[in-house]
Amino acid sequence: DLKSVIMRCYAQMTSAIKEEQGIERNEQMTAQEFEQRLVSKGFPPTPVNQLTLLFEKARYGRFSAGCKDEALALESLTEIIRYCRREAGD
């Protein structure tokens, strides 16, 4: 199920950010609030925004994910993890 892939990508993003950068998504925090926090901390806005939007559509909307959406979610996750590791290496 492609929606599940998108949901897993978002969960992996939050997990990687916590692990690599020590930034946690508070349980009461919306996806948009978390996105704003990450961007304010210097995370690349485009992949964070893309993955957040896909997550919200998959989680809350009547969204029929396609292969392009799955590829975009995976690409966004990869960019975010790459950023985390690059920043952790500094």
PDB file with one MODEL, atoms N, CA, C and O in Angstrom:
MODEL        1
ATOM      1  N   ASP A   1       0.840  -1.181   0.000  1.00  0.00           N
ATOM      2  CA  ASP A   1       0.000   0.000   0.000  1.00  0.00           C
ATOM      3  C   ASP A   1       0.884   1.244   0.000  1.00  0.00           C
ATOM      4  O   ASP A   1       1.704   1.426   0.900  1.00  0.00           O
ATOM      5  N   LEU A   2       0.720   2.089  -0.998  1.00  0.00           N
ATOM      6  CA  LEU A   2       1.566   3.278  -1.140  1.00  0.00           C
ATOM      7  C   LEU A   2       1.347   4.300  -0.023  1.00  0.00           C
ATOM      8  O   LEU A   2       2.279   5.002   0.369  1.00  0.00           O
ATOM      9  N   LYS A   3       0.112   4.385   0.491  1.00  0.00           N
ATOM     10  CA  LYS A   3      -0.136   5.295   1.616  1.00  0.00           C
ATOM     11  C   LYS A   3       0.709   4.881   2.819  1.00  0.00           C
ATOM     12  O   LYS A   3       1.236   5.732   3.537  1.00  0.00           O
ATOM     13  N   SER A   4       0.834   3.589   3.032  1.00  0.00           N
ATOM     14  CA  SER A   4       1.639   3.090   4.150  1.00  0.00           C
ATOM     15  C   SER A   4       3.107   3.440   3.971  1.00  0.00           C
ATOM     16  O   SER A   4       3.803   3.732   4.944  1.00  0.00           O
ATOM     17  N   VAL A   5       3.578   3.412   2.735  1.00  0.00           N
ATOM     18  CA  VAL A   5       4.972   3.777   2.458  1.00  0.00           C
ATOM     19  C   VAL A   5       5.207   5.235   2.854  1.00  0.00           C
ATOM     20  O   VAL A   5       6.218   5.559   3.476  1.00  0.00           O
ATOM     21  N   ILE A   6       4.282   6.096   2.494  1.00  0.00           N
ATOM     22  CA  ILE A   6       4.402   7.521   2.832  1.00  0.00           C
ATOM     23  C   ILE A   6       4.376   7.712   4.345  1.00  0.00           C
ATOM     24  O   ILE A   6       5.163   8.486   4.891  1.00  0.00           O
ATOM     25  N   MET A   7       3.479   7.012   5.012  1.00  0.00           N
ATOM     26  CA  MET A   7       3.395   7.115   6.483  1.00  0.00           C
ATOM     27  C   MET A   7       4.697   6.634   7.131  1.00  0.00           C
ATOM     28  O   MET A   7       5.180   7.241   8.087  1.00  0.00           O
ATOM     29  N   ARG A   8       5.255   5.552   6.612  1.00  0.00           N
ATOM     30  CA  ARG A   8       6.521   5.036   7.146  1.00  0.00           C
ATOM     31  C   ARG A   8       7.665   6.009   6.892  1.00  0.00           C
ATOM     32  O   ARG A   8       8.528   6.189   7.751  1.00  0.00           O
ATOM     33  N   CYS A   9       7.680   6.635   5.725  1.00  0.00           N
ATOM     34  CA  CYS A   9       8.720   7.628   5.418  1.00  0.00           C
ATOM     35  C   CYS A   9       8.674   8.770   6.425  1.00  0.00           C
ATOM     36  O   CYS A   9       9.714   9.224   6.901  1.00  0.00           O
ATOM     37  N   TYR A  10       7.481   9.230   6.748  1.00  0.00           N
ATOM     38  CA  TYR A  10       7.351  10.323   7.715  1.00  0.00           C
ATOM     39  C   TYR A  10       7.834   9.873   9.089  1.00  0.00           C
ATOM     40  O   TYR A  10       8.546  10.608   9.773  1.00  0.00           O
ATOM     41  N   ALA A  11       7.446   8.669   9.488  1.00  0.00           N
ATOM     42  CA  ALA A  11       7.883   8.131  10.787  1.00  0.00           C
ATOM     43  C   ALA A  11       9.400   7.967  10.819  1.00  0.00           C
ATOM     44  O   ALA A  11      10.037   8.250  11.834  1.00  0.00           O
ATOM     45  N   GLN A  12       9.973   7.514   9.717  1.00  0.00           N
ATOM     46  CA  GLN A  12      11.427   7.368   9.645  1.00  0.00           C
ATOM     47  C   GLN A  12      12.110   8.725   9.701  1.00  0.00           C
ATOM     48  O   GLN A  12      13.181   8.857  10.293  1.00  0.00           O
ATOM     49  N   MET A  13      11.497   9.735   9.088  1.00  0.00           N
ATOM     50  CA  MET A  13      12.060  11.082   9.151  1.00  0.00           C
ATOM     51  C   MET A  13      12.119  11.560  10.595  1.00  0.00           C
ATOM     52  O   MET A  13      13.162  12.025  11.052  1.00  0.00           O
ATOM     53  N   THR A  14      10.999  11.447  11.322  1.00  0.00           N
ATOM     54  CA  THR A  14      10.976  11.925  12.706  1.00  0.00           C
ATOM     55  C   THR A  14      11.963  11.145  13.567  1.00  0.00           C
ATOM     56  O   THR A  14      12.600  11.708  14.457  1.00  0.00           O
ATOM     57  N   SER A  15      12.083   9.870  13.302  1.00  0.00           N
ATOM     58  CA  SER A  15      13.020   9.025  14.047  1.00  0.00           C
ATOM     59  C   SER A  15      14.468   9.418  13.759  1.00  0.00           C
ATOM     60  O   SER A  15      15.277   9.529  14.680  1.00  0.00           O
ATOM     61  N   ALA A  16      14.794   9.627  12.496  1.00  0.00           N
ATOM     62  CA  ALA A  16      16.159   9.997  12.097  1.00  0.00           C
ATOM     63  C   ALA A  16      16.533  11.364  12.659  1.00  0.00           C
ATOM     64  O   ALA A  16      17.663  11.567  13.102  1.00  0.00           O
ATOM     65  N   ILE A  17      15.602  12.287  12.642  1.00  0.00           N
ATOM     66  CA  ILE A  17      15.869  13.631  13.156  1.00  0.00           C
ATOM     67  C   ILE A  17      16.123  13.575  14.663  1.00  0.00           C
ATOM     68  O   ILE A  17      17.010  14.254  15.179  1.00  0.00           O
ATOM     69  N   LYS A  18      15.346  12.771  15.348  1.00  0.00           N
ATOM     70  CA  LYS A  18      15.544  12.616  16.789  1.00  0.00           C
ATOM     71  C   LYS A  18      16.911  11.991  17.069  1.00  0.00           C
ATOM     72  O   LYS A  18      17.650  12.448  17.941  1.00  0.00           O
ATOM     73  N   GLU A  19      17.229  10.951  16.322  1.00  0.00           N
ATOM     74  CA  GLU A  19      18.480  10.221  16.516  1.00  0.00           C
ATOM     75  C   GLU A  19      19.711  11.053  16.140  1.00  0.00           C
ATOM     76  O   GLU A  19      20.686  11.104  16.890  1.00  0.00           O
ATOM     77  N   GLU A  20      19.658  11.696  14.987  1.00  0.00           N
ATOM     78  CA  GLU A  20      20.820  12.401  14.458  1.00  0.00           C
ATOM     79  C   GLU A  20      20.981  13.824  15.000  1.00  0.00           C
ATOM     80  O   GLU A  20      22.099  14.311  15.167  1.00  0.00           O
ATOM     81  N   GLN A  21      19.839  14.490  15.276  1.00  0.00           N
ATOM     82  CA  GLN A  21      19.883  15.903  15.661  1.00  0.00           C
ATOM     83  C   GLN A  21      19.344  16.172  17.066  1.00  0.00           C
ATOM     84  O   GLN A  21      19.504  17.274  17.591  1.00  0.00           O
ATOM     85  N   GLY A  22      18.708  15.176  17.674  1.00  0.00           N
ATOM     86  CA  GLY A  22      18.147  15.370  19.004  1.00  0.00           C
ATOM     87  C   GLY A  22      16.883  16.223  19.024  1.00  0.00           C
ATOM     88  O   GLY A  22      16.506  16.751  20.070  1.00  0.00           O
ATOM     89  N   ILE A  23      16.231  16.359  17.879  1.00  0.00           N
ATOM     90  CA  ILE A  23      15.000  17.157  17.782  1.00  0.00           C
ATOM     91  C   ILE A  23      13.817  16.202  17.748  1.00  0.00           C
ATOM     92  O   ILE A  23      13.701  15.372  16.846  1.00  0.00           O
ATOM     93  N   GLU A  24      12.939  16.327  18.742  1.00  0.00           N
ATOM     94  CA  GLU A  24      11.778  15.450  18.829  1.00  0.00           C
ATOM     95  C   GLU A  24      10.508  16.151  18.390  1.00  0.00           C
ATOM     96  O   GLU A  24      10.351  17.359  18.567  1.00  0.00           O
ATOM     97  N   ARG A  25       9.610  15.376  17.816  1.00  0.00           N
ATOM     98  CA  ARG A  25       8.277  15.892  17.513  1.00  0.00           C
ATOM     99  C   ARG A  25       7.407  15.621  18.725  1.00  0.00           C
ATOM    100  O   ARG A  25       7.102  14.474  19.050  1.00  0.00           O
ATOM    101  N   ASN A  26       7.019  16.683  19.377  1.00  0.00           N
ATOM    102  CA  ASN A  26       6.147  16.615  20.533  1.00  0.00           C
ATOM    103  C   ASN A  26       4.814  15.986  20.117  1.00  0.00           C
ATOM    104  O   ASN A  26       4.329  16.251  19.017  1.00  0.00           O
ATOM    105  N   GLU A  27       4.223  15.166  20.970  1.00  0.00           N
ATOM    106  CA  GLU A  27       2.962  14.489  20.632  1.00  0.00           C
ATOM    107  C   GLU A  27       1.834  15.456  20.292  1.00  0.00           C
ATOM    108  O   GLU A  27       0.980  15.145  19.462  1.00  0.00           O
ATOM    109  N   GLN A  28       1.825  16.623  20.927  1.00  0.00           N
ATOM    110  CA  GLN A  28       0.765  17.602  20.671  1.00  0.00           C
ATOM    111  C   GLN A  28       1.041  18.459  19.438  1.00  0.00           C
ATOM    112  O   GLN A  28       0.177  19.220  19.002  1.00  0.00           O
ATOM    113  N   MET A  29       2.218  18.338  18.888  1.00  0.00           N
ATOM    114  CA  MET A  29       2.633  19.161  17.760  1.00  0.00           C
ATOM    115  C   MET A  29       2.022  18.635  16.457  1.00  0.00           C
ATOM    116  O   MET A  29       2.051  17.435  16.184  1.00  0.00           O
ATOM    117  N   THR A  30       1.472  19.548  15.664  1.00  0.00           N
ATOM    118  CA  THR A  30       0.956  19.145  14.359  1.00  0.00           C
ATOM    119  C   THR A  30       2.127  18.934  13.393  1.00  0.00           C
ATOM    120  O   THR A  30       3.253  19.353  13.661  1.00  0.00           O
ATOM    121  N   ALA A  31       1.844  18.289  12.287  1.00  0.00           N
ATOM    122  CA  ALA A  31       2.872  18.086  11.268  1.00  0.00           C
ATOM    123  C   ALA A  31       3.375  19.428  10.746  1.00  0.00           C
ATOM    124  O   ALA A  31       4.567  19.592  10.488  1.00  0.00           O
ATOM    125  N   GLN A  32       2.460  20.387  10.591  1.00  0.00           N
ATOM    126  CA  GLN A  32       2.842  21.728  10.121  1.00  0.00           C
ATOM    127  C   GLN A  32       3.742  22.438  11.130  1.00  0.00           C
ATOM    128  O   GLN A  32       4.713  23.092  10.749  1.00  0.00           O
ATOM    129  N   GLU A  33       3.421  22.309  12.408  1.00  0.00           N
ATOM    130  CA  GLU A  33       4.249  22.931  13.440  1.00  0.00           C
ATOM    131  C   GLU A  33       5.650  22.307  13.461  1.00  0.00           C
ATOM    132  O   GLU A  33       6.652  23.003  13.629  1.00  0.00           O
ATOM    133  N   PHE A  34       5.698  20.993  13.287  1.00  0.00           N
ATOM    134  CA  PHE A  34       6.993  20.321  13.256  1.00  0.00           C
ATOM    135  C   PHE A  34       7.796  20.763  12.033  1.00  0.00           C
ATOM    136  O   PHE A  34       9.003  20.988  12.119  1.00  0.00           O
ATOM    137  N   GLU A  35       7.115  20.884  10.905  1.00  0.00           N
ATOM    138  CA  GLU A  35       7.774  21.372   9.690  1.00  0.00           C
ATOM    139  C   GLU A  35       8.369  22.763   9.931  1.00  0.00           C
ATOM    140  O   GLU A  35       9.524  23.012   9.584  1.00  0.00           O
ATOM    141  N   GLN A  36       7.591  23.658  10.518  1.00  0.00           N
ATOM    142  CA  GLN A  36       8.072  25.015  10.791  1.00  0.00           C
ATOM    143  C   GLN A  36       9.283  24.995  11.726  1.00  0.00           C
ATOM    144  O   GLN A  36      10.231  25.758  11.544  1.00  0.00           O
ATOM    145  N   ARG A  37       9.242  24.129  12.709  1.00  0.00           N
ATOM    146  CA  ARG A  37      10.372  24.018  13.644  1.00  0.00           C
ATOM    147  C   ARG A  37      11.627  23.562  12.909  1.00  0.00           C
ATOM    148  O   ARG A  37      12.706  24.117  13.113  1.00  0.00           O
ATOM    149  N   LEU A  38      11.486  22.555  12.059  1.00  0.00           N
ATOM    150  CA  LEU A  38      12.644  22.035  11.330  1.00  0.00           C
ATOM    151  C   LEU A  38      13.232  23.085  10.400  1.00  0.00           C
ATOM    152  O   LEU A  38      14.450  23.254  10.347  1.00  0.00           O
ATOM    153  N   VAL A  39      12.385  23.785   9.674  1.00  0.00           N
ATOM    154  CA  VAL A  39      12.853  24.818   8.749  1.00  0.00           C
ATOM    155  C   VAL A  39      13.555  25.930   9.526  1.00  0.00           C
ATOM    156  O   VAL A  39      14.572  26.459   9.078  1.00  0.00           O
ATOM    157  N   SER A  40      13.009  26.284  10.694  1.00  0.00           N
ATOM    158  CA  SER A  40      13.643  27.326  11.499  1.00  0.00           C
ATOM    159  C   SER A  40      15.002  26.880  12.035  1.00  0.00           C
ATOM    160  O   SER A  40      15.841  27.715  12.375  1.00  0.00           O
ATOM    161  N   LYS A  41      15.220  25.569  12.112  1.00  0.00           N
ATOM    162  CA  LYS A  41      16.507  25.023  12.573  1.00  0.00           C
ATOM    163  C   LYS A  41      17.486  24.822  11.416  1.00  0.00           C
ATOM    164  O   LYS A  41      18.600  24.342  11.623  1.00  0.00           O
ATOM    165  N   GLY A  42      17.071  25.191  10.191  1.00  0.00           N
ATOM    166  CA  GLY A  42      17.973  25.118   9.052  1.00  0.00           C
ATOM    167  C   GLY A  42      17.804  23.920   8.146  1.00  0.00           C
ATOM    168  O   GLY A  42      18.577  23.748   7.204  1.00  0.00           O
ATOM    169  N   PHE A  43      16.795  23.075   8.410  1.00  0.00           N
ATOM    170  CA  PHE A  43      16.559  21.926   7.534  1.00  0.00           C
ATOM    171  C   PHE A  43      16.116  22.424   6.162  1.00  0.00           C
ATOM    172  O   PHE A  43      15.491  23.480   6.058  1.00  0.00           O
ATOM    173  N   PRO A  44      16.434  21.674   5.112  1.00  0.00           N
ATOM    174  CA  PRO A  44      16.041  22.104   3.763  1.00  0.00           C
ATOM    175  C   PRO A  44      14.512  22.131   3.632  1.00  0.00           C
ATOM    176  O   PRO A  44      13.856  21.106   3.817  1.00  0.00           O
ATOM    177  N   PRO A  45      13.951  23.293   3.316  1.00  0.00           N
ATOM    178  CA  PRO A  45      12.495  23.432   3.333  1.00  0.00           C
ATOM    179  C   PRO A  45      11.747  22.577   2.310  1.00  0.00           C
ATOM    180  O   PRO A  45      10.663  22.076   2.610  1.00  0.00           O
ATOM    181  N   THR A  46      12.297  22.401   1.120  1.00  0.00           N
ATOM    182  CA  THR A  46      11.556  21.688   0.079  1.00  0.00           C
ATOM    183  C   THR A  46      11.274  20.226   0.448  1.00  0.00           C
ATOM    184  O   THR A  46      10.113  19.819   0.409  1.00  0.00           O
ATOM    185  N   PRO A  47      12.282  19.419   0.805  1.00  0.00           N
ATOM    186  CA  PRO A  47      11.949  18.029   1.134  1.00  0.00           C
ATOM    187  C   PRO A  47      11.106  17.897   2.407  1.00  0.00           C
ATOM    188  O   PRO A  47      10.265  17.003   2.500  1.00  0.00           O
ATOM    189  N   VAL A  48      11.324  18.777   3.380  1.00  0.00           N
ATOM    190  CA  VAL A  48      10.521  18.727   4.610  1.00  0.00           C
ATOM    191  C   VAL A  48       9.065  19.036   4.270  1.00  0.00           C
ATOM    192  O   VAL A  48       8.157  18.355   4.745  1.00  0.00           O
ATOM    193  N   ASN A  49       8.844  20.060   3.450  1.00  0.00           N
ATOM    194  CA  ASN A  49       7.495  20.430   3.049  1.00  0.00           C
ATOM    195  C   ASN A  49       6.833  19.337   2.223  1.00  0.00           C
ATOM    196  O   ASN A  49       5.669  19.006   2.449  1.00  0.00           O
ATOM    197  N   GLN A  50       7.565  18.775   1.269  1.00  0.00           N
ATOM    198  CA  GLN A  50       6.996  17.729   0.413  1.00  0.00           C
ATOM    199  C   GLN A  50       6.562  16.518   1.231  1.00  0.00           C
ATOM    200  O   GLN A  50       5.465  15.994   1.041  1.00  0.00           O
ATOM    201  N   LEU A  51       7.426  16.075   2.140  1.00  0.00           N
ATOM    202  CA  LEU A  51       7.096  14.900   2.931  1.00  0.00           C
ATOM    203  C   LEU A  51       5.954  15.200   3.905  1.00  0.00           C
ATOM    204  O   LEU A  51       5.106  14.342   4.150  1.00  0.00           O
ATOM    205  N   THR A  52       5.932  16.400   4.455  1.00  0.00           N
ATOM    206  CA  THR A  52       4.842  16.784   5.357  1.00  0.00           C
ATOM    207  C   THR A  52       3.510  16.795   4.622  1.00  0.00           C
ATOM    208  O   THR A  52       2.519  16.268   5.127  1.00  0.00           O
ATOM    209  N   LEU A  53       3.476  17.387   3.440  1.00  0.00           N
ATOM    210  CA  LEU A  53       2.233  17.433   2.662  1.00  0.00           C
ATOM    211  C   LEU A  53       1.747  16.038   2.279  1.00  0.00           C
ATOM    212  O   LEU A  53       0.556  15.742   2.375  1.00  0.00           O
ATOM    213  N   LEU A  54       2.665  15.192   1.849  1.00  0.00           N
ATOM    214  CA  LEU A  54       2.288  13.822   1.499  1.00  0.00           C
ATOM    215  C   LEU A  54       1.765  13.075   2.724  1.00  0.00           C
ATOM    216  O   LEU A  54       0.781  12.340   2.639  1.00  0.00           O
ATOM    217  N   PHE A  55       2.428  13.266   3.857  1.00  0.00           N
ATOM    218  CA  PHE A  55       1.984  12.628   5.098  1.00  0.00           C
ATOM    219  C   PHE A  55       0.573  13.073   5.456  1.00  0.00           C
ATOM    220  O   PHE A  55      -0.284  12.246   5.766  1.00  0.00           O
ATOM    221  N   GLU A  56       0.332  14.383   5.412  1.00  0.00           N
ATOM    222  CA  GLU A  56      -0.991  14.893   5.767  1.00  0.00           C
ATOM    223  C   GLU A  56      -2.066  14.357   4.826  1.00  0.00           C
ATOM    224  O   GLU A  56      -3.157  14.001   5.270  1.00  0.00           O
ATOM    225  N   LYS A  57      -1.770  14.300   3.553  1.00  0.00           N
ATOM    226  CA  LYS A  57      -2.741  13.760   2.590  1.00  0.00           C
ATOM    227  C   LYS A  57      -3.017  12.284   2.870  1.00  0.00           C
ATOM    228  O   LYS A  57      -4.168  11.847   2.855  1.00  0.00           O
ATOM    229  N   ALA A  58      -1.953  11.520   3.127  1.00  0.00           N
ATOM    230  CA  ALA A  58      -2.096  10.088   3.374  1.00  0.00           C
ATOM    231  C   ALA A  58      -2.814   9.830   4.697  1.00  0.00           C
ATOM    232  O   ALA A  58      -3.622   8.907   4.802  1.00  0.00           O
ATOM    233  N   ARG A  59      -2.522  10.632   5.685  1.00  0.00           N
ATOM    234  CA  ARG A  59      -3.051  10.415   7.033  1.00  0.00           C
ATOM    235  C   ARG A  59      -4.467  10.932   7.193  1.00  0.00           C
ATOM    236  O   ARG A  59      -5.307  10.267   7.800  1.00  0.00           O
ATOM    237  N   TYR A  60      -4.741  12.112   6.654  1.00  0.00           N
ATOM    238  CA  TYR A  60      -6.003  12.783   6.956  1.00  0.00           C
ATOM    239  C   TYR A  60      -6.966  12.905   5.781  1.00  0.00           C
ATOM    240  O   TYR A  60      -8.149  13.180   5.984  1.00  0.00           O
ATOM    241  N   GLY A  61      -6.490  12.708   4.576  1.00  0.00           N
ATOM    242  CA  GLY A  61      -7.346  12.935   3.421  1.00  0.00           C
ATOM    243  C   GLY A  61      -7.735  11.664   2.707  1.00  0.00           C
ATOM    244  O   GLY A  61      -7.261  10.570   3.013  1.00  0.00           O
ATOM    245  N   ARG A  62      -8.595  11.844   1.767  1.00  0.00           N
ATOM    246  CA  ARG A  62      -8.955  10.743   0.869  1.00  0.00           C
ATOM    247  C   ARG A  62      -7.975  10.810  -0.290  1.00  0.00           C
ATOM    248  O   ARG A  62      -8.256  11.364  -1.353  1.00  0.00           O
ATOM    249  N   PHE A  63      -6.841  10.233  -0.043  1.00  0.00           N
ATOM    250  CA  PHE A  63      -5.695  10.386  -0.929  1.00  0.00           C
ATOM    251  C   PHE A  63      -5.349   9.034  -1.511  1.00  0.00           C
ATOM    252  O   PHE A  63      -5.132   8.064  -0.785  1.00  0.00           O
ATOM    253  N   SER A  64      -5.301   8.984  -2.809  1.00  0.00           N
ATOM    254  CA  SER A  64      -4.893   7.766  -3.490  1.00  0.00           C
ATOM    255  C   SER A  64      -3.473   7.988  -4.000  1.00  0.00           C
ATOM    256  O   SER A  64      -3.257   8.597  -5.048  1.00  0.00           O
ATOM    257  N   ALA A  65      -2.523   7.484  -3.239  1.00  0.00           N
ATOM    258  CA  ALA A  65      -1.118   7.698  -3.567  1.00  0.00           C
ATOM    259  C   ALA A  65      -0.740   6.916  -4.815  1.00  0.00           C
ATOM    260  O   ALA A  65      -1.208   5.801  -5.045  1.00  0.00           O
ATOM    261  N   GLY A  66       0.117   7.532  -5.610  1.00  0.00           N
ATOM    262  CA  GLY A  66       0.624   6.882  -6.798  1.00  0.00           C
ATOM    263  C   GLY A  66       2.120   6.645  -6.678  1.00  0.00           C
ATOM    264  O   GLY A  66       2.740   7.010  -5.679  1.00  0.00           O
ATOM    265  N   CYS A  67       2.685   6.038  -7.693  1.00  0.00           N
ATOM    266  CA  CYS A  67       4.120   5.745  -7.694  1.00  0.00           C
ATOM    267  C   CYS A  67       4.956   7.018  -7.602  1.00  0.00           C
ATOM    268  O   CYS A  67       6.011   7.017  -6.967  1.00  0.00           O
ATOM    269  N   LYS A  68       4.503   8.094  -8.221  1.00  0.00           N
ATOM    270  CA  LYS A  68       5.233   9.365  -8.150  1.00  0.00           C
ATOM    271  C   LYS A  68       5.264   9.894  -6.721  1.00  0.00           C
ATOM    272  O   LYS A  68       6.280  10.423  -6.270  1.00  0.00           O
ATOM    273  N   ASP A  69       4.143   9.747  -6.010  1.00  0.00           N
ATOM    274  CA  ASP A  69       4.078  10.195  -4.613  1.00  0.00           C
ATOM    275  C   ASP A  69       5.039   9.372  -3.746  1.00  0.00           C
ATOM    276  O   ASP A  69       5.742   9.913  -2.892  1.00  0.00           O
ATOM    277  N   GLU A  70       5.054   8.077  -3.980  1.00  0.00           N
ATOM    278  CA  GLU A  70       5.963   7.201  -3.237  1.00  0.00           C
ATOM    279  C   GLU A  70       7.416   7.603  -3.507  1.00  0.00           C
ATOM    280  O   GLU A  70       8.215   7.712  -2.577  1.00  0.00           O
ATOM    281  N   ALA A  71       7.750   7.819  -4.761  1.00  0.00           N
ATOM    282  CA  ALA A  71       9.113   8.206  -5.123  1.00  0.00           C
ATOM    283  C   ALA A  71       9.480   9.550  -4.505  1.00  0.00           C
ATOM    284  O   ALA A  71      10.606   9.727  -4.040  1.00  0.00           O
ATOM    285  N   LEU A  72       8.547  10.498  -4.493  1.00  0.00           N
ATOM    286  CA  LEU A  72       8.794  11.812  -3.903  1.00  0.00           C
ATOM    287  C   LEU A  72       9.006  11.697  -2.392  1.00  0.00           C
ATOM    288  O   LEU A  72       9.875  12.366  -1.834  1.00  0.00           O
ATOM    289  N   ALA A  73       8.220  10.857  -1.734  1.00  0.00           N
ATOM    290  CA  ALA A  73       8.373  10.651  -0.288  1.00  0.00           C
ATOM    291  C   ALA A  73       9.744  10.053   0.018  1.00  0.00           C
ATOM    292  O   ALA A  73      10.428  10.505   0.935  1.00  0.00           O
ATOM    293  N   LEU A  74      10.142   9.050  -0.738  1.00  0.00           N
ATOM    294  CA  LEU A  74      11.442   8.413  -0.511  1.00  0.00           C
ATOM    295  C   LEU A  74      12.596   9.365  -0.808  1.00  0.00           C
ATOM    296  O   LEU A  74      13.590   9.385  -0.083  1.00  0.00           O
ATOM    297  N   GLU A  75      12.464  10.146  -1.865  1.00  0.00           N
ATOM    298  CA  GLU A  75      13.494  11.125  -2.227  1.00  0.00           C
ATOM    299  C   GLU A  75      13.615  12.209  -1.143  1.00  0.00           C
ATOM    300  O   GLU A  75      14.720  12.605  -0.771  1.00  0.00           O
ATOM    301  N   SER A  76      12.480  12.674  -0.650  1.00  0.00           N
ATOM    302  CA  SER A  76      12.477  13.690   0.403  1.00  0.00           C
ATOM    303  C   SER A  76      13.114  13.143   1.674  1.00  0.00           C
ATOM    304  O   SER A  76      13.928  13.815   2.308  1.00  0.00           O
ATOM    305  N   LEU A  77      12.744  11.931   2.041  1.00  0.00           N
ATOM    306  CA  LEU A  77      13.324  11.298   3.229  1.00  0.00           C
ATOM    307  C   LEU A  77      14.832  11.170   3.086  1.00  0.00           C
ATOM    308  O   LEU A  77      15.572  11.458   4.026  1.00  0.00           O
ATOM    309  N   THR A  78      15.288  10.744   1.928  1.00  0.00           N
ATOM    310  CA  THR A  78      16.724  10.591   1.681  1.00  0.00           C
ATOM    311  C   THR A  78      17.452  11.922   1.833  1.00  0.00           C
ATOM    312  O   THR A  78      18.521  11.980   2.440  1.00  0.00           O
ATOM    313  N   GLU A  79      16.878  12.989   1.285  1.00  0.00           N
ATOM    314  CA  GLU A  79      17.502  14.320   1.396  1.00  0.00           C
ATOM    315  C   GLU A  79      17.569  14.784   2.844  1.00  0.00           C
ATOM    316  O   GLU A  79      18.568  15.371   3.261  1.00  0.00           O
ATOM    317  N   ILE A  80      16.521  14.527   3.611  1.00  0.00           N
ATOM    318  CA  ILE A  80      16.480  14.944   5.012  1.00  0.00           C
ATOM    319  C   ILE A  80      17.513  14.169   5.829  1.00  0.00           C
ATOM    320  O   ILE A  80      18.217  14.751   6.654  1.00  0.00           O
ATOM    321  N   ILE A  81      17.604  12.872   5.602  1.00  0.00           N
ATOM    322  CA  ILE A  81      18.586  12.055   6.318  1.00  0.00           C
ATOM    323  C   ILE A  81      19.996  12.477   5.932  1.00  0.00           C
ATOM    324  O   ILE A  81      20.878  12.545   6.788  1.00  0.00           O
ATOM    325  N   ARG A  82      20.215  12.758   4.658  1.00  0.00           N
ATOM    326  CA  ARG A  82      21.521  13.230   4.198  1.00  0.00           C
ATOM    327  C   ARG A  82      21.887  14.536   4.904  1.00  0.00           C
ATOM    328  O   ARG A  82      23.030  14.718   5.324  1.00  0.00           O
ATOM    329  N   TYR A  83      20.933  15.427   5.033  1.00  0.00           N
ATOM    330  CA  TYR A  83      21.169  16.689   5.736  1.00  0.00           C
ATOM    331  C   TYR A  83      21.531  16.427   7.203  1.00  0.00           C
ATOM    332  O   TYR A  83      22.486  17.003   7.724  1.00  0.00           O
ATOM    333  N   CYS A  84      20.775  15.570   7.851  1.00  0.00           N
ATOM    334  CA  CYS A  84      21.043  15.248   9.267  1.00  0.00           C
ATOM    335  C   CYS A  84      22.447  14.714   9.460  1.00  0.00           C
ATOM    336  O   CYS A  84      23.152  15.129  10.380  1.00  0.00           O
ATOM    337  N   ARG A  85      22.850  13.812   8.615  1.00  0.00           N
ATOM    338  CA  ARG A  85      24.167  13.198   8.755  1.00  0.00           C
ATOM    339  C   ARG A  85      25.276  14.188   8.449  1.00  0.00           C
ATOM    340  O   ARG A  85      26.328  14.171   9.088  1.00  0.00           O
ATOM    341  N   ARG A  86      25.044  15.037   7.484  1.00  0.00           N
ATOM    342  CA  ARG A  86      26.034  16.065   7.140  1.00  0.00           C
ATOM    343  C   ARG A  86      26.199  17.032   8.318  1.00  0.00           C
ATOM    344  O   ARG A  86      27.319  17.410   8.662  1.00  0.00           O
ATOM    345  N   GLU A  87      25.087  17.428   8.931  1.00  0.00           N
ATOM    346  CA  GLU A  87      25.129  18.345  10.063  1.00  0.00           C
ATOM    347  C   GLU A  87      25.741  17.674  11.300  1.00  0.00           C
ATOM    348  O   GLU A  87      26.448  18.324  12.069  1.00  0.00           O
ATOM    349  N   ALA A  88      25.477  16.402  11.489  1.00  0.00           N
ATOM    350  CA  ALA A  88      26.019  15.677  12.640  1.00  0.00           C
ATOM    351  C   ALA A  88      27.529  15.501  12.488  1.00  0.00           C
ATOM    352  O   ALA A  88      28.250  15.384  13.479  1.00  0.00           O
ATOM    353  N   GLY A  89      28.000  15.483  11.242  1.00  0.00           N
ATOM    354  CA  GLY A  89      29.430  15.306  10.970  1.00  0.00           C
ATOM    355  C   GLY A  89      30.246  16.562  11.196  1.00  0.00           C
ATOM    356  O   GLY A  89      31.471  16.497  11.297  1.00  0.00           O
ATOM    357  N   ASP A  90      29.575  17.713  11.277  1.00  0.00           N
ATOM    358  CA  ASP A  90      30.289  18.989  11.483  1.00  0.00           C
ATOM    359  C   ASP A  90      30.858  19.098  12.880  1.00  0.00           C
ATOM    360  O   ASP A  90      31.484  20.104  13.215  1.00  0.00           O
TER     361      ASP A  90
ENDMDL
END
